[in-house]
Amino acid sequence: MDQAEGASDDRAAVIRLLLSSSLMLFLELALIRWLGANVIHLSYFSNFVLLGSFLGIGAGFLVSRKSWSLWPFSLPLLTILVIGVFLFPVSIERSGSDVIYFTALEMNGPPAWLALPLVFVLAAVILAGPAELVGRCFGKLRPLSAYRYDLLGSLAGILGFTALSFLQAPSVVWGTIAAGLYLLLTVPARRLISAAWGVALVMTLTFETMQPGVSWSPYYKVTTQKIAGKGDGFLLIKANGVPHQLMAPAKWKIEQGERIYETPYLRLPGNALKDVLIVGAGSGSDVAIALSNGAGRVDAVDIDPRILQIGAELNIDRPYADPRVTRHTNDGRAFLESTDRKYDLILFALPDSLTLVSGASQIRLESFLFTQEAMASVRRHLKPEGAFAMYNYYREPWLIDRLAGTAASVFGHAPCVDTFSGAQAVVSVALAPANQHCVTAWTPSSPQVIAPASDNAPFLYFRGGTFPLLYTVTLICILLTSLVTVRALGGPLGPMRPYADLFFMGAAFLLLETKNVATFALLFGTTWFVNALVFAGVLLVVLAAVETTRKFRTPPLPMVFAGIAASLALAWIVRPEWLLPLPFAPRLIAATLLAFLPIYLANVAFAKRFQNSSDSQAAFAINLLGTIVGGCLEYAALFTGYNNLLLLTGLLYLAAFLLVPRAKTA
């Protein structure tokens, strides 16, 4: 082969690597969003799809060293999965109260122990296809060059899906892009077969998109439907297949609907209501009720732009057309931290989410809204005669007590607590006890009231004590499946011993990423945009580390690992809540330095090790499989809090350093 031909082959491998890595990341994000929207309750287990994707990507790299291929099965399995879920909707049944779900009361479908492994395995096999192509390209390029183009392709996949989220594009657009990438990457002899599977995939998603009332927000598949037997103004809004909001005339909600809507105004009768903040404003019913009670000005905050839009267009009371109302599409906690306005009344109006934030164990959209620090922020934003109230269908008496106890600890006196139909509840509290009028004094339902959630451990729905059995069993199964996969595809584990340090680097990196997602969610809001920026930022920092290693002489590994330890210690000492009072620009600079400095140094260490690997496919696969262990270790945050994950991350990097072959440390 002459030099020109070699250069041509390299260009072809680079283009193929860019396309396949873009497909890999785009498909991973699309599967998390689409499966979470259509397999009811899977949105509470979205990190299981993420872990399945990691296993599939690692397995794909191991398969890339074989003569046989999984690639031809990837698109058919994806299409079969989409058709099967579309034709036979699944609801993952759950029981117990270890982890609370705000969902429909009646459940159908297979138990979680059956549905979750099936989704996990299918996600792994589907992602193994494009990962195999990436791995085969790695075998044709120098390790760091291959890693560089893999990062660029991955970044393109993330940015592409982020753009679709911004545009609220329906699933048929995602499917069309994925099918197109599959077709481009398939060899000409098999393109007709791939085209047939791609058409079936796109047609299925077209049927879904054309269903009446279906639209997509950055968080949910939103479905609207009129209620039989009701007149105009009644609309049921479902999110990810679960009843989420009932948009109804304010007068009906007060007189004939649920009593929680009128209770705050009864318990706080002397409130001036000149300035009102409603978090969880949604389709506008709570706003209309506030206006009917004489609110002079209302800031209506909701994280979901599509549900706000539905309220603006279809709510019969037209609350968002009222000049007294200002809409804000934002995270409630982020809005509180960014405004200087004081309010007569702040309402948390059913701000419950139906999904977890991807890549962060047990972080929900509203997690940082119900912590003790958030309640203190509410208190600071009240006028001297101001008051706060929250209401929802909380399901569990202990949860009502926990929220009431949080309010009592922050305001310094017991709130009013009204319960209806068992576990519907309203918690109302004024700055001055004389300004709240309770029917009876709050009496906890149990002698032990669970301590308030905190910004470091914002797990409102986790009672503590024991780890949920469902998660324990599932995570053990994930680890065993991963071990069997590595042994089956990679052969004996002994020859992989030289890359054991890369395994621990992968686990540590995933924990570090999880901590940063949680930190940025606290500092800037638990929005899809902040989440996407964190993941894109991580890839850019990793790319910067790779370019640094490619173009400059970097310090020896012991010095780099010492830098990692120092940066982790700094991030552990400087608590995120200390940064909250800072203005936006210095808060962003400080958060970026604290979060991304250890990531940068860690990836300099990884790049130094990776560039000299004799088997880049095996090395990268072992590193990716380490992320699965890191993903399982995320759940340690339920007991340690997020800040102490940095200590665990430090121990993993220490293990990696100790396992680096001595010849590589120079």
C-alpha positions, 0 to 999 in steps of 0.5 A, spaced: 500 500 500 503 506 498 502 512 502 496 516 498 492 509 499 494 509 506 492 516 507 485 515 503 484 509 508 485 513 514 480 519 511 475 513 510 476 510 517 475 517 520 469 519 517 466 512 519 468 513 526 465 520 526 458 518 523 458 511 528 460 515 534 455 520 533 450 515 532 452 511 538 451 517 543 444 520 539 441 513 539 443 512 547 440 519 548 434 517 544 433 510 547 433 513 554 428 519 552 423 514 548 423 508 552 422 512 559 416 516 555 413 509 553 414 504 558 411 507 564 415 508 570 421 506 566 423 514 567 424 513 574 429 507 572 433 511 566 440 510 569 438 503 568 438 504 560 444 508 561 448 502 564 445 498 559 448 503 553 455 503 557 455 495 557 453 495 550 458 500 548 464 496 552 461 489 548 461 493 542 469 494 542 470 487 544 466 484 539 470 489 534 476 484 535 472 478 532 471 476 525 463 476 526 459 482 527 453 484 531 452 490 527 447 487 522 442 486 528 442 493 531 437 496 527 432 490 526 432 489 534 431 497 535 425 497 530 422 490 533 423 494 540 420 500 538 414 496 534 413 492 540 413 497 545 408 501 541 403 496 540 403 493 547 404 498 552 408 496 558 407 499 565 412 497 570 409 494 576 412 496 583 410 496 590 412 498 597 414 505 599 422 505 599 421 510 593 415 514 591 412 514 585 407 520 583 403 516 578 397 512 576 394 508 582 392 502 577 398 498 574 398 493 569 404 490 566 410 485 568 413 486 574 420 490 574 424 484 575 422 482 568 421 488 565 428 492 567 432 486 565 429 486 558 430 493 557 437 493 559 439 487 555 436 490 549 439 497 550 446 493 550 445 489 544 442 495 540 448 500 542 453 494 541 452 495 533 454 502 532 460 501 538 462 495 534 463 500 528 467 505 532 471 499 535 473 497 528 475 504 526 480 504 533 483 498 530 485 502 524 488 509 527 493 511 532 489 510 539 489 518 541 487 520 534 481 515 534 479 517 541 479 524 539 475 523 533 470 519 537 469 525 542 468 529 536 462 524 533 460 524 540 459 531 541 456 532 535 450 526 537 449 530 544 449 537 540 444 534 535 439 531 540 440 537 544 437 541 538 432 537 537 430 538 544 430 545 544 425 545 538 421 540 541 421 535 535 417 529 535 420 522 535 419 521 528 424 526 527 429 522 532 428 515 528 429 518 521 436 521 523 438 514 526 435 510 520 439 515 516 445 514 520 444 506 520 443 507 512 450 511 511 454 506 515 451 500 512 455 496 506 452 497 499 450 490 499 446 490 505 443 497 504 436 495 501 435 490 508 437 496 512 432 501 508 426 496 509 428 496 517 429 503 517 422 505 513 419 500 518 422 504 524 420 511 521 413 509 520 412 506 527 414 513 530 410 516 524 404 513 527 406 515 534 407 522 532 400 523 528 396 520 534 391 525 537 394 530 542 401 527 542 407 532 542 414 532 546 417 537 551 424 536 553 422 532 558 416 528 557 411 525 551 405 530 552 398 527 551 392 531 551 385 528 551 378 531 553 374 528 558 368 524 556 362 528 559 365 534 561 364 541 557 369 546 554 375 547 559 376 540 561 383 537 559 387 531 561 394 532 560 398 526 561 406 526 561 410 519 559 403 516 559 401 518 566 395 523 568 399 529 570 395 535 570 387 536 570 386 543 566 379 545 568 375 552 570 378 555 576 371 555 579 369 548 578 376 546 581 374 550 587 367 548 588 367 541 586 374 539 585 379 537 590 379 541 596 387 542 596 386 548 591 382 553 596 385 551 602 392 555 602 387 561 602 383 559 607 389 558 612 392 564 610 386 569 610 389 576 611 394 575 606 395 581 601 396 577 595 399 583 592 405 579 589 404 571 588 409 566 586 407 559 583 412 554 582 409 548 578 404 553 574 403 548 569 397 549 564 395 555 569 389 552 573 393 554 580 394 561 577 387 562 575 385 560 582 390 565 585 387 571 580 380 569 582 382 570 590 385 577 588 392 576 586 395 583 584 401 580 580 403 573 579 410 570 577 408 563 574 414 558 574 414 552 570 420 547 568 416 545 562 415 549 556 410 545 552 405 544 558 406 552 559 404 553 552 398 548 552 395 552 558 396 559 554 393 556 548 387 552 551 386 554 558 378 556 558 380 562 564 386 565 560 390 566 566 396 567 561 393 572 557 392 576 564 396 582 564 398 581 572 401 574 570 408 573 567 410 566 565 417 564 566 420 557 563 425 555 569 427 550 574 423 553 581 429 553 585 433 556 580 428 562 579 428 563 587 436 564 587 436 568 581 430 573 583 430 579 588 423 580 588 419 579 595 412 575 595 406 575 599 405 568 598 409 563 595 406 556 592 409 550 590 403 547 586 403 540 585 411 540 582 412 533 582 416 530 576 415 523 572 422 522 570 429 522 573 435 526 570 439 522 566 446 520 569 444 522 576 441 517 581 435 519 584 435 526 582 428 528 579 426 535 576 424 537 583 429 534 587 432 541 589 426 544 591 424 541 597 430 541 601 431 545 607 436 550 604 430 551 598 425 552 604 430 557 607 430 561 600 423 561 600 423 564 607 428 569 605 423 571 599 417 573 603 415 579 605 414 581 613 407 579 612 408 573 607 406 566 607 408 559 604 404 553 602 405 547 598 400 541 596 400 535 592 397 528 593 403 525 597 401 518 598 405 516 604 403 519 611 411 519 613 412 524 607 407 529 609 410 529 616 417 530 613 415 536 609 411 539 615 417 538 619 422 541 614 417 547 614 417 547 621 424 547 622 425 553 617 420 557 619 421 556 627 414 554 628 409 548 626 405 549 619 398 548 618 397 541 615 390 539 612 389 532 609 384 529 604 382 523 602 388 519 606 394 523 603 392 529 599 395 534 603 396 542 604 402 545 608 401 552 609 406 556 614 406 564 615 412 568 617 408 570 623 404 565 627 399 569 628 398 570 620 396 563 619 389 560 622 390 552 622 383 548 624 387 543 628 395 543 630 399 539 626 400 532 629 405 527 626 402 521 624 409 517 627 413 519 633 419 519 628 419 525 623 424 523 618 429 529 617 429 534 612 432 533 605 438 537 604 442 540 598 447 535 599 442 529 599 436 531 596 432 525 596 426 527 599 422 520 597 428 516 600 426 514 607 433 512 609 435 506 613 435 500 608 437 500 601 431 499 596 431 491 595 429 493 587 435 497 586 439 492 590 437 486 586 437 490 579 444 492 580 447 486 582 444 483 576 447 488 572 454 487 575 454 480 574 451 480 566 457 485 565 462 480 568 459 475 564 459 479 558 467 481 558 469 474 560 465 471 554 467 476 549 474 478 551 476 471 553 480 470 560 481 476 564 488 475 566 491 478 559 486 484 561 490 485 567 495 491 564 489 495 563 486 494 570 487 501 572 483 504 566 477 500 569 478 504 575 479 510 571 472 509 568 468 508 574 471 514 578 470 518 571 462 516 571 462 518 579 465 525 577 460 526 572 454 524 576 457 529 582 457 534 577 450 533 574 448 534 581 452 540 582 450 544 576 443 542 577 443 545 584 447 551 582 443 553 575 437 549 575 435 542 574 433 543 566 434 539 560 439 545 558 443 545 564 444 537 563 446 538 556 451 543 557 454 539 563 455 533 558 457 537 552 462 540 557 465 534 559 466 532 552 469 538 551 474 538 557 476 530 555 477 533 548 482 538 551 485 533 555 486 529 549 489 535 545 494 537 550 497 530 551 497 529 543 501 536 542 505 537 548 509 534 553 505 533 559 508 531 566 509 524 569 503 520 571 505 521 579 504 528 578 498 528 574 495 523 579 497 528 585 493 534 581 487 529 581 487 528 588 488 536 590 483 538 585 478 533 588 480 535 595 478 542 593 472 540 590 470 537 596 472 542 601 468 548 597 461 546 598 456 548 592 451 551 597 457 556 598 457 558 591 449 559 591 449 567 593 454 569 588 452 573 582 451 568 575 458 570 572 462 568 578 458 562 580 459 559 573 466 561 573 467 557 580 463 552 579 466 550 572 473 550 575 471 546 581 467 541 576 472 540 570 479 541 573 479 534 576 476 531 569 481 535 565 487 532 569 483 525 570 483 525 562 490 527 561 492 521 565 487 516 561 490 519 555 497 518 557 496 511 558 491 510 552 496 513 547 501 507 549 496 501 549 498 495 545 490 494 544 486 500 544 480 496 543 481 492 549 483 498 553 477 502 551 472 497 552 475 495 559 475 503 561 467 503 558 465 497 562 468 500 569 463 506 568 458 501 569 461 499 576 461 507 577 454 507 575 452 502 580 456 506 585 452 512 584 447 509 589 452 510 594 449 518 594 443 515 597 447 514 604 453 519 603 450 525 599 453 527 593 459 531 596 462 525 599 462 521 592 468 525 591 471 521 597 469 515 593 472 518 587 479 519 590 479 512 592 478 509 585 483 514 582 488 511 588 486 504 586 488 506 578 494 509 580 496 503 584 495 499 578 498 502 573 504 498 570 510 501 573 513 501 566 508 506 564 509 511 570 515 514 568 
